[in-house]
Amino acid sequence: MALVEIRNVHKSFQRDTQVIEVFENLTLDVQDKSFTALMGPSGSGKSTLLNLLAGLDRPTSGTITVAGAQVNAMTPSALAAWRARHIGFVFQSYNLLPVLTAFQNVELPLLLTRLSKKERDERVRIALGVVGLGDRLEHYPRQLSGGQEQRVAIARAIVSDPTLTLLDEPTGQLDKRSAEEVLTLLQRLNTELHKTIIMVTHDAHAAEKASQVLHLEKGVLAP
Amino acid sequence: MNLLPLVLANLRRHRLRTLLTVLGVALATFLFASLRSVVTTLNAGSEVASASRMVVTHATALVFPLPMSYRERLKTVPGVEAVTWANWFGGQYGDGKLFFAQFAIDPESYLAMYPEISVPADQRAAFLAERSAALVGKGLMEKAGWHLGQNVTIRGTIFPGDWTFTIRAVYTPTVRALDDRSFMFQYAYLDERTEHRVTPGWYVLQLRDAGLAPTVAQTIDETFRNSSAPTKTGTEKAFNQGFVTMWGNVQFLMNSIGMAVVFAILMVTANAMMMTARERTGEVAVLKTIGFTDRTLFGLVMAEAGLVTLTGAVLGLGGAKLLYAGTAFNGFGMLPGFDVTAGTLAIGFGVALLLAVASGLVPALRAARLSIVQALRHVE
């Protein structure tokens, strides 16, 4: 049984009087512990698919199941709790909270758990250690480079050991060297820590790091 | 879930804006406490009045005196146990900067009727024994730096000339709302110096029973209705309240100004909160993506608004309480016993709480209802 099962998903947006169809009858399986790259031109629906998987948006029809839980049927509060437990999300523009240190940013998802302060501290240090920023705990985002910021964002995404890690163009704003560091890190997370990763990217080189590459064009998936 | 560090971090984001908002709320609550304390102090002044004391004044206005002959006639009214009288002197001490009320009183009957004016026995005897003696409140003694036995000269404005008194006694009020900055002297001295041309400004009656007040008032006013000096008889409380209403509708005025100030600050605080929330639209979306619920984010914004307004309220209300208590403020003698009461503090905190809810509600609801996808589209 696949970790992610997307069945007959249809998604459309209403813009003024115009209805924009993003997906019609989309079906996809993503296996546990896999690293999937999702490629496609702008407007092909990559980010929309990621949002649907994270429960940030709902399909017009069809079902999305992640680790046995039907995401599209959950109430907003159940969905928030489910996201906190099962989803790690990394944005293209990092989206760290500028008023919090790297440590505090990574600790955010753990504030939603019942972990003690000591346990949270331990986990945050481990996560920042995994991304190679164990010595930047008290740095604010403005004191970090773009690559470092993105690595803090990845630490934030994995700190609660989520079932599924989703990344939306994680190297889109990084220089070549920083992008390579992030991609290597993602590869390690998949191969060494067996994290299931779905990454949206434009970059063919980035996609090469994944174990599976899917192409999305006009709402239709192709291997 | 301990989100206090996040709340504090958000407030530190724009330190100056947060500081100005807190100071705005502090100023508003300080003014609210000050204005309301004027009202409560004035009301406390009338509350201190004995229920079994009545005051008889001229029906037209307090400034018109009453004949001395009324004294004996008032004594005969059924229900009246004792009668005393007094006069407003209205003099000026020194350059006039130190203002205090001066009364000519009939010492024995007046002090007997006002047990709340506490005078040591030896000083009381000295005051009664000397015609030009003065009985001065403890607060005024301290303020003016006077001492027992000192001669004090007051320039009469209603009764011309320089009037020299010797301080023979100092009184201490046994109730807080009674003015401790008054200056009293013997009516006989005023009578003598004016060559018996003065008559009492008002009479005070001690009733056998407070329940007799309406009957006594009716009897007295009926008795003098067709005389050259018709009377207006009322309870001491009503008499004291009359002084308050001489200022106009103080309560309405003070409350109106207080509410206007609070409303103005509400606008400022709400604007600051809205601005802060708008700036953080993307961050709210990120927090939702992480798993923060709508309710948690609603609480987060409300907590920020609450912390700002309640910090301001603590500064404003606490500042008012400490400042007025520390300086023994009495409104230049017009507001004896001026105090920011526990009731005012409680209402002040209630107002601050309402301010927090009113200023935080809209941004908090916006944060809670924010669509993650739409908000992220702005950020990404």
Contacts between the chains, C-beta under 8 A, distances in Angstrom:
chain1	res1	chain2	res2	distance
A	47	B	380	7.9
A	51	B	372	7.8
A	51	B	373	5.6
A	54	B	289	6.8
A	56	B	288	7.8
A	56	B	289	6.2
A	56	B	372	4.6
A	56	B	373	5.6
A	56	B	376	7.6
A	57	B	372	7.6
A	57	B	373	4.9
A	76	B	293	7.8
A	76	B	294	6.4
A	77	B	293	5.2
A	77	B	294	7.1
A	77	B	295	7.2
A	80	B	288	6.9
A	80	B	291	5.3
A	80	B	292	6.7
A	80	B	293	4.3
A	80	B	294	7.4
A	81	B	291	6.7
A	81	B	293	7.2
A	82	B	291	7.9
A	83	B	289	6.9
A	83	B	290	7.2
A	83	B	291	4.4
A	84	B	290	6.7
A	84	B	291	2.5
A	84	B	292	7.8
A	85	B	291	7.3
A	87	B	289	8.0
A	87	B	291	7.6
A	89	B	289	5.0
A	89	B	290	7.4
A	91	B	286	7.4
A	91	B	376	7.4
A	91	B	379	7.6
A	91	B	380	6.4
A	92	B	380	5.8
A	93	B	379	6.6
A	93	B	380	6.0
A	95	B	282	6.7
A	95	B	283	7.6
A	95	B	286	4.6
A	95	B	379	6.5
A	97	B	9	7.5
A	97	B	283	5.7
A	97	B	286	7.3
A	98	B	13	7.7
A	99	B	9	4.1
A	99	B	10	6.1
A	99	B	12	6.3
A	99	B	13	5.0
A	100	B	6	7.3
A	100	B	9	5.6
A	104	B	5	6.7
A	104	B	6	7.9
A	104	B	9	7.3
A	108	B	6	7.9
A	108	B	287	7.3
A	108	B	290	5.7
A	109	B	290	5.1
A	109	B	291	6.3
A	111	B	1	5.5
A	111	B	2	7.0
A	111	B	3	6.6
A	111	B	6	7.7
A	112	B	1	6.5
A	112	B	290	7.5
A	112	B	291	5.2
A	112	B	292	6.8
A	156	B	290	7.5
A	168	B	380	7.4
